[in-house]
Amino acid sequence: MCRNIKTLSHFETPASAEEIQAAALQFVRKVSAAARPSKANQNAFEQAVNEITHSLERLLGQLYTQGPARNREIEAAKAKARGALRYPASSPQHS
């Protein structure tokens, strides 16, 4: 699950509210071991997601780096290349 949490800081276009909320949701899912909380835990789950979302927004707003901002397309291509190395396509069987 945490593999789905993407780096959000230091990009040419800052992370969107949706990206930040999605990262918070993935984090809460991982920590709680629940992809979908029960009705009894729904409020606590949503409150945790909201609090983490606000914390991430503050963090990303306060981070400072000296290097050039990263490009989303380049980073996505790098991730795709890493994935191809990690999970090579199965070669066709020749008889």
N, C-alpha and C positions, 0 to 999 in steps of 0.2 A: 504494500500500500504506500509506504513512504517514498518508494521509487517515483511516484507520481507527483511529488512535491518538487516544483521547479525552482531554480534560483531566480529571485525576483529583483535583486538589487543591481544597480549600476548598469542599466540599459539606456540606450538612446531615448527610447520612449519609456517613461516610468511605468511600473506595474499598475495594471488597472485594478479597480475595486473588486472586480469579479475574480481576477487572478489571486489576489490576496485572500479573499473569502474562500476560494477553492483550496488554497494551501492550508488555511486554518481548519477547514472541514476535514481534509485528509489527515491532518495531525490528530484531531480529536477522534476520528475513526480508529486510527492506529492505537492511540493511548487507551481508549475505552474498549477496544476489541469488539466494536459494534459498528457495522456499516450502517445499520438503521437501528436507532434506539427503540426500546419498548415505550409504550405510552407513558408508563410510570417514570421513565428517565428522559422523556422528550425535552422537558423544560431545562433540565440540567445540561443536556447535550447542546441545545441551542444557545444557552447562556455561555457555555464554554467556547463555542465557535465564535460568538460575538465578541467576547473578551479577547480572544487570541487574534481575531481580525483587527481590533483596535490597537492591540499591542504591536502587531506587524506593521500597521500603517504608521505608527509613531516611530518604530525602529527604522523603517525604510526612509522616512522623512528626515531622520537625524544622521544617517550614515554618511560618511565622507570618504571618498577615495581620490587619489591623485591621478590615476591612470585614465586613459581614454575610455569612454563608455563602450560597452559591448553592443554588438549588433545582433538582434534576435534571429535573423535569417542565418547568419554565420554560426551562431551557437546551436541552432536547430540542425544545421548540416553536420556539425561536429558530433552531436548526439546521435544522429542517424548513422554516421560512420562507426561510432563506438558500438551501437546496437548491431550493426551488420557483422562486426568482428566477434561480438559476444554470441550472437545467434545466427550463424551462417545459414543461408538457404540450403535446404537439402538438395544434393545433386541428383539429377535423374539417374535411374538405374539403367545400365546398358547390359543387354544379354548377348 
